[in-house]
């Protein structure tokens, strides 16, 4: 069994598109879903240390126990948890990707966008990092 990890909003509209994208992109059997309302906003602002450490603790489980081979950080259209424009969603996602890369420098981390039609795609500015993992 192989795993990837998605740090996603709790919004149900973003779950299946992200699952399918991550499964295909990382060529895995399963995707661990770490959900938090407006997760990309939480990670980019870093204003709530309790939520940040909760997300990182869940990432650690996915990496250490399930041996996840990659991480995706997600933003999506019409997010109630991070109610900003689509452009700001993408900016927040890219900042969140950089934060997760700083915490997990040896594993590929990508940024994903789920549009109004429910299609997931990789943000071009969020190219993958390196292989392996190291979570502090």
DSSP file (Angstrom, degrees, kcal/mol; ACC not computed):
  #  RESIDUE AA STRUCTURE BP1 BP2  ACC     N-H-->O    O-->H-N    N-H-->O    O-->H-N    TCO  KAPPA ALPHA  PHI   PSI    X-CA   Y-CA   Z-CA
    1    1 A X              0   0    0      0, 0.0     2,-0.4     0, 0.0    27,-0.0   0.000 360.0 360.0 360.0 137.8    0.0    0.0    0.0
    2    2 A X        -     0   0    0     66,-0.0    28,-2.2    67,-0.0    27,-0.9  -0.929 360.0-163.2-124.3 149.9    1.2    3.5   -0.9
    3    3 A X  E     -a   30   0A   0     64,-0.4    66,-2.6    -2,-0.4     2,-0.3  -0.924  14.0-172.4-132.3 151.6    0.1    6.8    0.5
    4    4 A X  E     -a   31   0A   0     26,-1.4    28,-2.8    -2,-0.3     2,-0.4  -0.850  26.2-126.4-126.6 170.0    0.2   10.5   -0.2
    5    5 A X  E     -ab  32  71A   0     65,-2.8    67,-2.7    -2,-0.3     2,-0.5  -0.974  15.6-164.9-125.3 130.2   -1.0   13.3    2.1
    6    6 A X  E     -ab  33  72A   0     26,-3.1    28,-3.3    -2,-0.4     2,-0.8  -0.963   9.1-158.9-113.6 128.0   -3.4   16.1    1.3
    7    7 A X  E     +ab  34  73A   0     65,-3.4    67,-2.3    -2,-0.5     2,-0.3  -0.903  40.1 161.9-101.2 103.5   -3.7   19.1    3.6
    8    8 A X  E     -a   35   0A   0     26,-2.6    28,-1.8    -2,-0.8     2,-0.1  -0.735  44.6 -97.6-126.4 161.6   -7.2   20.2    2.5
    9    9 A X        -     0   0    0     -2,-0.3    28,-0.3    26,-0.2    -1,-0.1  -0.396  37.5-118.1 -69.4 159.1  -10.1   22.3    3.6
   10   10 A X  S    S+     0   0    0     26,-0.1    27,-0.1    25,-0.1    -1,-0.1   0.652  76.4 122.8 -74.3 -13.7  -12.9   20.4    5.3
   11   11 A X    >   -     0   0    0     25,-0.2     3,-1.8     1,-0.2     4,-0.4  -0.272  62.4-141.5 -55.6 122.2  -15.3   21.5    2.4
   12   12 A X  G >> S+     0   0    0      1,-0.3     3,-0.8     2,-0.2     4,-0.6   0.730  95.9  68.3 -59.8 -25.2  -16.7   18.3    0.9
   13   13 A X  G 34 S+     0   0    0      1,-0.2     4,-0.4     2,-0.1    -1,-0.3   0.747 100.9  48.6 -67.1 -21.8  -16.5   19.8   -2.6
   14   14 A X  G <> S+     0   0    0     -3,-1.8     4,-1.3     2,-0.1    -1,-0.2   0.567  93.8  78.1 -94.0  -9.0  -12.7   19.7   -2.5
   15   15 A X  H <> S+     0   0    0     -3,-0.8     4,-2.7    -4,-0.4     5,-0.2   0.978  94.8  37.7 -70.5 -58.5  -12.3   16.1   -1.2
   16   16 A X  H  X S+     0   0    0     -4,-0.6     4,-2.7     1,-0.2     5,-0.3   0.913 115.5  51.4 -65.8 -43.7  -12.8   13.9   -4.3
   17   17 A X  H  > S+     0   0    0     -4,-0.4     4,-2.3     1,-0.2    -1,-0.2   0.921 114.8  44.7 -58.7 -40.4  -11.1   16.1   -6.8
   18   18 A X  H  X S+     0   0    0     -4,-1.3     4,-2.9     2,-0.2     5,-0.3   0.921 111.4  53.0 -68.8 -43.5   -8.0   16.3   -4.6
   19   19 A X  H  X S+     0   0    0     -4,-2.7     4,-2.5     1,-0.2    -2,-0.2   0.944 113.0  43.5 -54.8 -50.5   -8.1   12.5   -3.8
   20   20 A X  H  X S+     0   0    0     -4,-2.7     4,-2.1     2,-0.2     5,-0.2   0.905 115.0  48.6 -66.2 -41.3   -8.1   11.7   -7.5
   21   21 A X  H  X S+     0   0    0     -4,-2.3     4,-3.2    -5,-0.3     5,-0.2   0.951 114.9  44.4 -62.9 -48.6   -5.5   14.2   -8.4
   22   22 A X  H  X S+     0   0    0     -4,-2.9     4,-2.6     1,-0.2     6,-0.2   0.903 111.3  53.7 -63.5 -42.3   -3.1   13.2   -5.6
   23   23 A X  H  X>S+     0   0    0     -4,-2.5     5,-1.6    -5,-0.3     4,-0.5   0.922 117.2  37.4 -59.0 -45.2   -3.7    9.5   -6.3
   24   24 A X  H  <5S+     0   0    0     -4,-2.1     3,-0.3     3,-0.2    -2,-0.2   0.924 116.8  50.7 -73.0 -45.2   -2.7    9.9  -10.0
   25   25 A X  H  <5S+     0   0    0     -4,-3.2    -2,-0.2     1,-0.2    -3,-0.2   0.914 122.5  30.4 -62.2 -45.1    0.0   12.5   -9.5
   26   26 A X  H  <5S-     0   0    0     -4,-2.6    -1,-0.2    -5,-0.2    -2,-0.2   0.433 103.4-127.2 -95.6   0.5    1.9   10.5   -6.8
   27   27 A X  T  <5 +     0   0    0     -4,-0.5     2,-0.3    -3,-0.3    -3,-0.2   0.952  58.4 145.9  52.8  57.0    0.9    7.1   -8.2
   28   28 A X      < -     0   0    0     -5,-1.6    -1,-0.2    -6,-0.2   -25,-0.2  -0.765  56.9-135.2-121.7 165.4   -0.4    5.9   -4.8
   29   29 A X  S    S+     0   0    0    -27,-0.9     2,-0.3    -2,-0.3   -26,-0.2   0.792  87.1  25.8 -85.9 -32.6   -3.2    3.7   -3.6
   30   30 A X  E     -a    3   0A   0    -28,-2.2   -26,-1.4    -8,-0.1     2,-0.5  -0.921  59.2-150.1-136.8 154.8   -4.5    6.0   -0.8
   31   31 A X  E     -a    4   0A   0     -2,-0.3     2,-0.5   -28,-0.2   -26,-0.2  -0.973  16.4-142.4-127.8 116.8   -4.5    9.7    0.2
   32   32 A X  E     -a    5   0A   0    -28,-2.8   -26,-3.1    -2,-0.5     2,-0.7  -0.672  20.3-147.3 -74.0 124.3   -4.5   10.7    3.9
   33   33 A X  E     -a    6   0A   0     -2,-0.5     2,-0.7   -28,-0.2   -26,-0.2  -0.864  15.2-172.7-100.9 113.9   -6.8   13.7    4.2
   34   34 A X  E     -a    7   0A   0    -28,-3.3   -26,-2.6    -2,-0.7     2,-0.4  -0.922  19.5-168.2-101.4 110.0   -5.8   16.2    6.8
   35   35 A X  E     +a    8   0A   0     -2,-0.7     2,-0.3   -28,-0.2   -26,-0.2  -0.826  21.6 155.8-112.6 143.4   -8.7   18.6    6.9
   36   36 A X    >   -     0   0    0    -28,-1.8     3,-1.5    -2,-0.4     4,-0.2  -0.940  53.2 -94.6-155.2 134.4   -9.1   22.0    8.5
   37   37 A X  T 3  S-     0   0    0     -2,-0.3     5,-0.2     1,-0.3   -28,-0.1  -0.356 112.2  -4.8 -54.6 123.6  -11.4   24.9    7.5
   38   38 A X  T >> S+     0   0    0     -2,-0.1     4,-2.1     3,-0.1     3,-0.9   0.904  82.0 175.2  57.9  45.0   -9.4   27.1    5.2
   39   39 A X  H <> S+     0   0    0     -3,-1.5     4,-2.5     1,-0.3     5,-0.2   0.843  74.2  55.3 -53.4 -39.7   -6.2   25.0    5.8
   40   40 A X  H 3> S+     0   0    0     34,-0.6     4,-2.2     1,-0.2    -1,-0.3   0.884 109.3  47.9 -64.2 -36.1   -4.2   27.1    3.3
   41   41 A X  H <> S+     0   0    0     -3,-0.9     4,-2.3     2,-0.2     5,-0.3   0.888 110.3  51.5 -68.8 -40.2   -5.0   30.2    5.2
   42   42 A X  H  X S+     0   0    0     -4,-2.1     4,-1.7     1,-0.2     6,-0.4   0.928 115.0  42.7 -60.2 -45.8   -4.1   28.7    8.5
   43   43 A X  H  < S+     0   0    0     -4,-2.5    -2,-0.2    -5,-0.2    -1,-0.2   0.862 115.9  47.0 -72.0 -36.5   -0.8   27.6    7.1
   44   44 A X  H  < S+     0   0    0     -4,-2.2    -2,-0.2    -5,-0.2    -1,-0.2   0.880 117.9  40.0 -76.0 -36.2    0.0   30.8    5.3
   45   45 A X  H  < S-     0   0    0     -4,-2.3    -2,-0.2    -5,-0.2    -1,-0.2   0.827  82.2-160.9 -81.1 -31.8   -0.9   33.2    8.1
   46   46 A X     <  +     0   0    0     -4,-1.7     3,-0.1    -5,-0.3    -3,-0.1   0.807  47.0 131.5  53.4  33.9    0.7   31.1   10.9
   47   47 A X        +     0   0    0     -5,-0.3     2,-0.6     1,-0.2    -1,-0.1   0.607  58.3  58.3 -88.9 -13.9   -1.5   33.0   13.4
   48   48 A X     >  -     0   0    0     -6,-0.4     4,-2.5     1,-0.1    -1,-0.2  -0.824  59.3-177.6-122.0  92.1   -2.9   30.0   15.2
   49   49 A X  H  > S+     0   0    0     -2,-0.6     4,-2.5     1,-0.2     5,-0.2   0.800  83.1  57.4 -61.2 -29.3    0.0   27.8   16.7
   50   50 A X  H  > S+     0   0    0      2,-0.2     4,-1.9     1,-0.2    -1,-0.2   0.948 110.7  41.9 -66.3 -47.6   -2.5   25.2   18.0
   51   51 A X  H  > S+     0   0    0      2,-0.2     4,-2.5    -3,-0.2    -2,-0.2   0.909 113.8  53.7 -64.9 -41.4   -3.9   24.6   14.6
   52   52 A X  H  X S+     0   0    0     -4,-2.5     4,-2.6     1,-0.2    -2,-0.2   0.950 111.6  43.7 -57.7 -50.5   -0.5   24.7   13.0
   53   53 A X  H  X S+     0   0    0     -4,-2.5     4,-2.4     1,-0.2    -1,-0.2   0.832 111.2  55.3 -68.3 -30.8    0.9   22.0   15.3
   54   54 A X  H  X S+     0   0    0     -4,-1.9     4,-1.9    -5,-0.2    -1,-0.2   0.927 109.9  46.3 -64.5 -44.5   -2.2   19.9   15.0
   55   55 A X  H  X S+     0   0    0     -4,-2.5     4,-2.4     1,-0.2    -2,-0.2   0.942 113.7  48.5 -62.3 -46.9   -1.8   19.9   11.2
   56   56 A X  H  X S+     0   0    0     -4,-2.6     4,-2.7     1,-0.2    -2,-0.2   0.887 108.6  54.0 -62.6 -39.1    2.0   19.1   11.5
   57   57 A X  H  X S+     0   0    0     -4,-2.4     4,-1.7     1,-0.2    -1,-0.2   0.905 110.6  46.5 -61.2 -40.6    1.2   16.3   14.0
   58   58 A X  H  X S+     0   0    0     -4,-1.9     4,-2.0     2,-0.2    -2,-0.2   0.869 110.3  52.8 -70.7 -36.3   -1.2   14.7   11.5
   59   59 A X  H  X S+     0   0    0     -4,-2.4     4,-2.9     1,-0.2     5,-0.2   0.926 106.5  54.8 -60.9 -44.0    1.3   15.1    8.7
   60   60 A X  H  X S+     0   0    0     -4,-2.7     4,-3.4     1,-0.2     5,-0.4   0.898 106.1  50.8 -56.6 -42.5    3.8   13.3   10.9
   61   61 A X  H  X>S+     0   0    0     -4,-1.7     4,-2.5     1,-0.2     5,-1.2   0.943 112.0  47.1 -60.8 -46.9    1.5   10.4   11.3
   62   62 A X  H  <5S+     0   0    0     -4,-2.0     6,-1.8     3,-0.2     4,-0.4   0.912 119.0  40.4 -61.9 -43.1    1.0   10.1    7.6
   63   63 A X  H  X5S+     0   0    0     -4,-2.9     4,-0.5     4,-0.2    -2,-0.2   0.939 123.6  36.4 -71.3 -47.4    4.7   10.4    6.9
   64   64 A X  H  <5S+     0   0    0     -4,-3.4    -3,-0.2    -5,-0.2    -2,-0.2   0.889 129.7  27.3 -78.1 -40.6    6.0    8.2    9.7
   65   65 A X  T  <5S+     0   0    0     -4,-2.5    -3,-0.2    -5,-0.4    -2,-0.1   0.902 133.1  31.0 -90.6 -46.5    3.3    5.5    9.8
   66   66 A X  T  4<S-     0   0    0     -5,-1.2   -63,-0.3    -4,-0.4    -3,-0.2   0.516  96.6-131.6 -92.0  -4.7    1.9    5.4    6.3
   67   67 A X     <  -     0   0    0     -4,-0.5   -64,-0.4    -6,-0.3    -4,-0.2   0.904  29.3-155.9  55.8  45.0    5.2    6.4    4.7
   68   68 A X        -     0   0    0     -6,-1.8   -64,-0.3    -9,-0.2    -1,-0.1  -0.199  11.5-155.2 -52.6 140.0    3.5    9.0    2.6
   69   69 A X        +     0   0    0    -66,-2.6    39,-0.5     1,-0.2     2,-0.3   0.466  68.4   6.8-100.8  -4.2    5.5    9.8   -0.6
   70   70 A X  E     - c   0 108A   0    -67,-0.2   -65,-2.8    37,-0.1     2,-0.4  -0.970  60.4-135.6-171.9 158.7    4.2   13.4   -1.2
   71   71 A X  E     -bc   5 109A   0     37,-2.6    39,-2.7    -2,-0.3     2,-0.4  -0.968  10.5-163.5-125.9 138.3    2.1   16.2    0.2
   72   72 A X  E     -bc   6 110A   0    -67,-2.7   -65,-3.4    -2,-0.4     2,-0.5  -0.983   5.6-157.2-118.8 134.4   -0.4   18.4   -1.5
   73   73 A X  E     -bc   7 111A   0     37,-2.8    39,-3.1    -2,-0.4     2,-0.4  -0.939  21.6-151.2-109.4 132.9   -1.7   21.7    0.0
   74   74 A X  E     + c   0 112A   0    -67,-2.3   -34,-0.6    -2,-0.5     2,-0.3  -0.846  23.7 176.5-118.7 139.0   -5.1   22.8   -1.3
   75   75 A X  E     - c   0 113A   0     37,-2.0    39,-1.8    -2,-0.4     2,-0.3  -0.930  18.5-169.3-123.1 155.6   -7.0   26.0   -1.9
   76   76 A X  E >   - c   0 114A   0     -2,-0.3     3,-0.6    37,-0.2    39,-0.2  -0.990  27.2 -91.6-148.4 157.2  -10.4   26.1   -3.4
   77   77 A X  T 3  S+     0   0    0     37,-2.5     8,-0.1    -2,-0.3    38,-0.0  -0.320 105.1  13.2 -61.1 141.5  -13.0   28.4   -4.9
   78   78 A X  T 3  S-     0   0    0      6,-0.2     2,-0.5     1,-0.2    -1,-0.2   0.887  81.6-178.0  61.1  45.3  -15.7   29.8   -2.5
   79   79 A X    <   -     0   0    0     -3,-0.6    -1,-0.2     3,-0.3     5,-0.1  -0.654  20.0-167.8 -81.5 122.9  -13.9   28.7    0.7
   80   80 A X  S >  S+     0   0    0     -2,-0.5     3,-0.5     1,-0.2    -1,-0.2   0.785  88.6  53.7 -77.6 -28.5  -15.9   29.6    3.8
   81   81 A X  T 3  S+     0   0    0      1,-0.3    -1,-0.2   -45,-0.1     2,-0.2   0.738 124.6  24.2 -79.2 -23.6  -12.9   28.9    6.1
   82   82 A X  T 3  S-     0   0    0      2,-0.1     2,-2.2   -41,-0.1    -3,-0.3  -0.649  81.5-169.2-137.1  75.3  -10.6   31.3    4.2
   83   83 A X    <   +     0   0    0     -3,-0.5     2,-0.2    -2,-0.2    -3,-0.1  -0.413  39.7 118.2 -78.7  76.0  -13.1   33.7    2.6
   84   84 A X        -     0   0    0     -2,-2.2    -5,-0.3     1,-0.2    -6,-0.2  -0.762  69.5 -73.1-128.1 174.2  -10.8   35.5    0.2
   85   85 A X     >  -     0   0    0     -2,-0.2     4,-2.5     1,-0.1    -1,-0.2  -0.165  45.2-108.2 -64.5 162.7  -10.6   35.9   -3.6
   86   86 A X  H  > S+     0   0    0      1,-0.2     4,-2.2     2,-0.2     5,-0.2   0.899 121.6  53.6 -58.8 -40.9   -9.4   33.1   -5.8
   87   87 A X  H  > S+     0   0    0      1,-0.2     4,-2.0     2,-0.2    -1,-0.2   0.914 110.2  46.2 -62.0 -42.4   -6.2   35.0   -6.5
   88   88 A X  H  > S+     0   0    0      2,-0.2     4,-3.0     1,-0.2    -1,-0.2   0.862 107.3  58.5 -69.2 -34.2   -5.6   35.3   -2.7
   89   89 A X  H  X S+     0   0    0     -4,-2.5     4,-2.6     2,-0.2    -2,-0.2   0.939 108.1  46.2 -55.3 -47.1   -6.4   31.7   -2.3
   90   90 A X  H  X S+     0   0    0     -4,-2.2     4,-2.4     2,-0.2    -2,-0.2   0.897 112.0  50.2 -65.4 -40.4   -3.6   30.8   -4.7
   91   91 A X  H  X S+     0   0    0     -4,-2.0     4,-2.1     2,-0.2    -1,-0.2   0.924 112.4  47.6 -61.5 -44.4   -1.2   33.2   -2.9
   92   92 A X  H  X S+     0   0    0     -4,-3.0     4,-2.4     1,-0.2    -2,-0.2   0.892 110.7  51.8 -64.0 -39.8   -2.1   31.6    0.4
   93   93 A X  H  X S+     0   0    0     -4,-2.6     4,-2.6    -5,-0.2    -2,-0.2   0.926 109.6  48.7 -63.9 -44.1   -1.7   28.1   -1.0
   94   94 A X  H  X S+     0   0    0     -4,-2.4     4,-2.0     2,-0.2    -1,-0.2   0.893 112.4  48.2 -64.0 -39.4    1.8   28.9   -2.3
   95   95 A X  H  X S+     0   0    0     -4,-2.1     4,-2.0     2,-0.2    -1,-0.2   0.884 111.7  50.8 -66.2 -37.7    2.8   30.4    1.0
   96   96 A X  H  X S+     0   0    0     -4,-2.4     4,-2.7     2,-0.2    -2,-0.2   0.888 107.0  53.9 -66.1 -39.5    1.4   27.3    2.7
   97   97 A X  H  X S+     0   0    0     -4,-2.6     4,-2.7     1,-0.2    -2,-0.2   0.933 108.7  49.1 -58.9 -46.1    3.4   25.1    0.4
   98   98 A X  H  X S+     0   0    0     -4,-2.0     4,-1.8     2,-0.2    -1,-0.2   0.890 110.8  50.5 -62.9 -38.9    6.6   27.0    1.3
   99   99 A X  H  X S+     0   0    0     -4,-2.0     4,-1.4     2,-0.2    -2,-0.2   0.941 111.9  46.5 -63.5 -46.9    5.8   26.6    5.0
  100  100 A X  H  X S+     0   0    0     -4,-2.7     4,-2.3     1,-0.2    -2,-0.2   0.893 110.2  54.0 -64.6 -38.3    5.2   22.9    4.7
  101  101 A X  H  < S+     0   0    0     -4,-2.7    -1,-0.2     1,-0.2    -2,-0.2   0.875 106.0  53.1 -61.3 -35.5    8.4   22.5    2.7
  102  102 A X  H  < S+     0   0    0     -4,-1.8     3,-0.4     1,-0.2    -1,-0.2   0.825 115.8  39.8 -68.3 -29.5   10.3   24.3    5.5
  103  103 A X  H  < S+     0   0    0     -4,-1.4    33,-1.1     1,-0.2    -2,-0.2   0.719 130.0  29.5 -88.0 -24.0    8.8   21.7    8.0
  104  104 A X  B >< S+E  135   0B   0     -4,-2.3     3,-1.4    31,-0.2    -1,-0.2  -0.570  71.6 164.2-133.5  66.4    9.2   18.7    5.6
  105  105 A X  T 3   +     0   0    0     29,-0.7    25,-0.6    -3,-0.4    -1,-0.1   0.612  69.6  53.1 -69.8 -11.8   12.2   19.6    3.4
  106  106 A X  T 3  S+     0   0    0     28,-0.2     2,-0.4    23,-0.1    -1,-0.3   0.238  95.9  73.9-109.7  15.5   12.9   16.2    2.0
  107  107 A X  S <  S-     0   0    0     -3,-1.4    23,-0.4    -6,-0.1    24,-0.2  -0.970  88.0-101.0-128.0 143.6    9.5   15.3    0.6
  108  108 A X  E     -c   70   0A   0    -39,-0.5   -37,-2.6    -2,-0.4     2,-0.4  -0.404  39.0-172.0 -62.1 132.4    7.7   16.6   -2.5
  109  109 A X  E     -c   71   0A   0    -39,-0.2     2,-0.3    18,-0.2   -37,-0.2  -0.996   3.5-176.9-128.9 126.9    5.1   19.2   -1.7
  110  110 A X  E     -c   72   0A   0    -39,-2.7   -37,-2.8    -2,-0.4     2,-0.4  -0.857  21.6-130.4-121.3 157.4    2.7   20.6   -4.3
  111  111 A X  E     -c   73   0A   0     15,-0.6    12,-2.7    12,-0.4     2,-0.3  -0.909  25.3-165.3-105.8 135.0    0.1   23.3   -4.3
  112  112 A X  E     -cD  74 122A   0    -39,-3.1   -37,-2.0    -2,-0.4     2,-0.4  -0.900   9.4-158.0-122.1 150.2   -3.4   22.4   -5.7
  113  113 A X  E     -cD  75 121A   0      8,-2.7     8,-2.1    -2,-0.3     2,-0.6  -0.992   3.6-158.7-124.6 132.5   -6.3   24.5   -6.7
  114  114 A X  E     -cD  76 120A   0    -39,-1.8   -37,-2.5    -2,-0.4     6,-0.2  -0.960  22.6-151.9-110.7 116.1   -9.9   23.3   -6.9
  115  115 A X    >   -     0   0    0      4,-2.2     3,-2.1    -2,-0.6     5,-0.0  -0.088  33.4 -87.2 -83.5-178.7  -11.9   25.5   -9.2
  116  116 A X  T 3  S+     0   0    0      1,-0.3    -1,-0.1     2,-0.1    -2,-0.0   0.723 127.5  55.3 -62.5 -23.0  -15.6   26.4   -9.3
  117  117 A X  T 3  S-     0   0    0      2,-0.1    -1,-0.3     0, 0.0    -2,-0.0   0.410 120.3-107.4 -89.8   1.4  -16.3   23.4  -11.5
  118  118 A X  S <  S+     0   0    0     -3,-2.1     2,-0.5     1,-0.3    -2,-0.1   0.730  71.3 143.2  80.8  22.7  -14.7   21.0   -9.0
  119  119 A X        -     0   0    0   -102,-0.0    -4,-2.2  -101,-0.0     2,-0.4  -0.850  39.4-147.3 -99.7 128.2  -11.5   20.4  -11.1
  120  120 A X  E     +D  114   0A   0     -2,-0.5     2,-0.3    -6,-0.2    -6,-0.2  -0.758  24.2 166.7 -93.1 138.4   -8.2   20.0   -9.2
  121  121 A X  E     -D  113   0A   0     -8,-2.1    -8,-2.7    -2,-0.4     2,-0.3  -0.984  37.1-104.5-146.9 156.5   -5.0   21.3  -10.8
  122  122 A X  E     -D  112   0A   0     -2,-0.3     2,-0.4   -10,-0.2   -10,-0.3  -0.633  33.6-119.5 -83.3 136.4   -1.5   21.9   -9.7
  123  123 A X    >   -     0   0    0    -12,-2.7     3,-1.9    -2,-0.3   -12,-0.4  -0.622  20.4-137.8 -71.7 127.6   -0.4   25.5   -9.2
  124  124 A X  T 3  S+     0   0    0     -2,-0.4     3,-0.2     1,-0.3    -1,-0.1   0.791 100.3  57.7 -62.6 -28.5    2.5   26.1  -11.6
  125  125 A X  T 3  S+     0   0    0      1,-0.2     2,-0.7     2,-0.0    -1,-0.3   0.592  93.0  74.6 -75.9  -8.7    4.5   28.1   -9.1
  126  126 A X    <   +     0   0    0     -3,-1.9   -15,-0.6   -15,-0.2    -1,-0.2  -0.465  66.2 171.7-106.3  60.8    4.4   25.2   -6.7
  127  127 A X        -     0   0    0     -2,-0.7   -18,-0.2    -3,-0.2    -2,-0.0  -0.280  42.3 -85.9 -65.0 156.5    6.9   22.8   -8.3
  128  128 A X        -     0   0    0    -20,-0.1    -1,-0.1     1,-0.1   -20,-0.1  -0.200  36.1-141.3 -67.1 154.4    7.8   19.7   -6.2
  129  129 A X        -     0   0    0      1,-0.2   -21,-0.3   -22,-0.2     2,-0.1   0.232  42.0 -59.6 -87.6-145.0   10.5   19.6   -3.6
  130  130 A X        -     0   0    0    -25,-0.6    -1,-0.2   -23,-0.4     2,-0.1  -0.385  52.4 -95.6-100.6 178.1   12.9   16.7   -3.0
  131  131 A X  S    S+     0   0    0    -24,-0.2     2,-0.1    -2,-0.1    -1,-0.1  -0.449  81.7  38.4 -91.4 166.9   12.4   13.1   -2.0
  132  132 A X  S    S-     0   0    0     -2,-0.1     2,-0.3   -63,-0.1   -24,-0.1  -0.425  79.6-103.8  90.1-170.4   12.5   11.5    1.5
  133  133 A X        +     0   0    0     -2,-0.1     2,-0.2   -26,-0.1   -29,-0.1  -0.984  30.7 173.4-157.3 152.0   11.1   13.3    4.6
  134  134 A X        -     0   0    0     -2,-0.3   -29,-0.7   -27,-0.0     2,-0.5  -0.715  13.2-175.8-155.8  96.7   12.2   15.2    7.6
  135  135 A X  B      E  104   0B   0     -2,-0.2   -31,-0.2   -31,-0.2   -32,-0.1  -0.856 360.0 360.0-102.5 128.1    9.5   16.7    9.8
  136  136 A X              0   0    0    -33,-1.1    -1,-0.1    -2,-0.5   -32,-0.1   0.425 360.0 360.0 -91.2 360.0   10.6   18.8   12.7
